[in-house]
């Protein structure tokens, strides 16, 4: 069977590329995103009552990796990038149908000009097409007794420190949101590097908003080296 779906909206996100996005939602609550509904779905009646819910399920398309196809076995980062599990036992982006599902916090339903849902803690790339939105219902969807398989808890966190030059660059950019430093720390603490990379001499860059946050990792500490405009790269 084949089906045709239409996006109901698009994500606006500080995450400008896949690298650096937390591998699960809620790991970086300082990430402020929005979902802009598109016509004809952006009528205020389509979200009437949604403001009563604190969280929503977002169904979306892995649009940047959709053309890469899929494999029956994948290498989850939580297993070190070496052990394989079945694609349906993972949340890998390379799937038979490139559809993702995220549970995110709903901060505001804005219907002043169309419909914009302001959300936080999402793991969504800027420009992600949204297929559907549903309210989260705790009494049926929260299962404390559930078993998490090989994902038995949050990943270990890196310590994040700043060079003074990076702090100064942060202070000099009035376009950055007030909690930008918090977002940087939450993203880097998750260790966005591929599991097979552990080169203390290597400098990495994460694109957040209009900035390239350059950092290095030595043992269990990530150091923010500098914050550059993405246009400088």
C-alpha positions in Angstrom: 0.0 0.0 0.0 1.1 3.5 -0.7 0.0 6.7 1.0 0.5 10.4 0.3 0.8 12.9 3.1 1.0 16.6 3.2 3.0 18.6 5.7 0.8 20.7 8.1 3.7 22.9 9.1 7.4 23.6 9.4 9.8 23.8 12.3 11.9 26.9 13.0 14.8 25.8 15.1 18.2 27.0 16.4 19.6 23.7 15.1 20.9 24.4 11.6 22.5 21.1 10.8 22.1 17.5 12.1 25.5 17.6 14.0 24.9 18.8 17.5 21.2 18.0 17.8 20.6 16.0 21.0 19.8 12.4 20.1 16.5 12.5 22.0 14.0 15.2 22.9 14.1 17.0 26.3 17.9 16.7 26.7 18.4 20.4 25.9 15.4 22.2 27.4 16.9 25.6 26.6 16.3 24.9 22.9 13.5 27.2 21.9 11.7 26.3 18.7 8.4 26.9 16.9 6.1 25.1 14.6 4.5 27.3 12.0 1.3 25.7 10.6 0.8 26.3 6.9 -2.5 26.9 4.9 -5.1 25.5 5.2 -4.1 24.0 8.5 -3.2 27.4 10.1 -6.7 28.3 11.1 -7.1 29.0 14.8 -9.9 26.5 15.0 -7.4 23.7 14.3 -5.7 24.2 17.6 -8.6 25.2 19.8 -8.2 23.6 23.2 -4.5 22.6 22.6 -3.3 25.3 25.1 -4.7 23.1 27.9 -1.9 20.6 27.3 1.6 20.9 28.5 3.2 18.6 26.0 2.5 17.5 22.4 3.6 14.6 20.1 5.1 15.9 16.9 5.2 13.6 13.8 7.8 14.8 11.3 9.9 13.8 8.3 13.6 13.2 8.4 13.9 15.4 5.3 17.7 15.7 5.1 18.3 12.0 5.2 15.2 10.7 3.4 17.0 10.0 0.1 19.7 7.8 1.7 17.5 4.8 2.0 17.5 2.4 4.9 19.2 -0.8 6.2 17.8 -3.5 8.4 20.6 -3.1 10.9 21.9 0.1 12.4 24.6 1.2 14.9 23.0 3.2 17.7 25.4 5.8 19.3 24.4 4.5 22.8 26.1 1.2 21.9 29.3 2.9 21.0 28.7 2.9 17.2 29.9 -0.7 16.9 27.1 -3.0 18.0 24.1 -3.4 15.6 20.4 -3.7 16.3 17.4 -3.9 14.0 16.2 -0.6 12.6 12.8 -1.1 14.3 14.7 -1.5 17.6 16.2 1.9 17.2 15.3 5.5 16.6 17.7 5.8 13.7 16.9 8.5 11.1 17.5 6.1 8.2 14.2 4.2 8.1 11.9 2.5 5.5 9.6 5.5 5.9 11.6 8.5 7.1 9.2 9.5 9.9 10.1 10.7 13.3 8.2 11.2 16.5 9.1 13.6 19.3 7.5 14.5 22.6 8.1 18.2 23.3 6.9 20.8 25.7 4.3 23.2 24.5 5.0 26.7 25.8 2.5 28.8 23.8 -0.2 28.6 21.2 0.0 31.8 19.2 -3.0 32.5 16.9 -2.4 36.2 16.3 -1.2 35.7 12.7 -2.1 32.2 11.6 -0.9 29.5 14.0 2.5 29.3 15.7 3.2 26.7 18.4 6.2 27.7 20.5 7.9 24.6 21.9 11.0 23.7 23.9 13.4 20.8 24.3 12.8 19.5 20.8 15.4 17.6 18.8 14.3 19.0 15.4 16.3 20.5 12.6 15.4 23.9 11.2 13.0 23.4 8.2 11.7 20.0 9.3 8.3 19.3 7.8 5.7 18.4 10.4 3.1 15.8 9.5 0.9 15.8 12.5 0.5 17.1 16.1 -1.3 15.4 18.9 -1.7 16.2 22.6 0.2 14.1 25.1 -2.1 12.4 27.6 -0.1 11.4 30.8 -2.5 8.8 32.3 -2.4 6.6 29.2 1.1 7.4 27.8 3.3 7.5 30.9 4.4 4.0 31.8 6.7 4.0 34.8 7.1 0.2 34.6 8.3 0.3 31.0 11.7 -1.3 30.1 14.1 0.8 28.0 16.2 -2.0 26.4 19.7 -0.9 25.6 18.7 2.8 26.4 18.4 2.3 30.1 18.9 5.9 31.2 20.3 9.3 30.1 23.8 9.3 28.6 26.8 10.3 30.7 27.4 14.0 30.5 30.5 16.0 29.7 31.6 18.8 31.8 31.5 22.1 29.8 33.9 25.0 30.4 34.4 28.2 28.5 37.4 30.1 27.4 37.2 33.8 28.3 37.4 34.8 24.6 34.2 32.8 23.9 32.4 34.4 26.8 33.4 37.8 25.5 32.1 36.9 22.0 28.9 35.8 23.6 28.4 39.1 25.4 29.1 41.1 22.3 26.3 39.6 20.1 23.0 41.2 20.9 21.1 38.9 18.5 21.6 35.9 20.7 18.8 34.9 23.2 19.4 35.3 26.9 19.7 31.6 27.4 22.1 30.9 24.6 25.0 29.9 26.9 22.7 27.5 28.6 21.7 25.9 25.3 25.4 25.6 24.3 26.2 23.8 27.5 23.2 21.4 27.3 24.1 20.5 23.7 27.8 20.0 24.3 27.2 18.1 27.5 25.5 15.4 25.4 28.8 14.9 23.5 27.6 15.4 19.9 30.7 13.7 18.4 30.3 10.4 16.5 31.1 7.5 18.8 34.2 6.6 16.9 35.8 10.0 17.2 38.0 10.7 20.2 40.7 13.0 19.0 41.6 15.6 21.7 43.4 17.8 19.1 40.4 18.1 16.9 38.2 21.2 16.9 34.5 20.7 16.2 31.8 23.2 15.3 28.1 23.2 16.1 25.8 25.6 14.2 23.2 27.2 16.6 21.1 30.1 15.4 23.5 32.2 13.3 26.6 31.0 15.2 29.3 28.4 14.8 30.2 27.3 18.3 33.7 25.8 18.1 34.8 23.4 20.8 37.2 20.6 21.7 36.9 17.6 24.0 39.6 16.2 26.2 38.6 13.2 28.3 35.3 14.2 29.9 35.5 17.9 29.4 34.2 20.0 26.5 35.8 23.4 26.1 34.0 26.2 24.3 36.8 27.8 22.3 35.0 30.6 20.3 31.7 31.7 18.9 31.8 32.8 15.4 29.2 34.1 12.9 28.4 31.2 10.6 29.1 33.6 7.7 32.7 33.7 8.8 33.2 30.0 8.0 
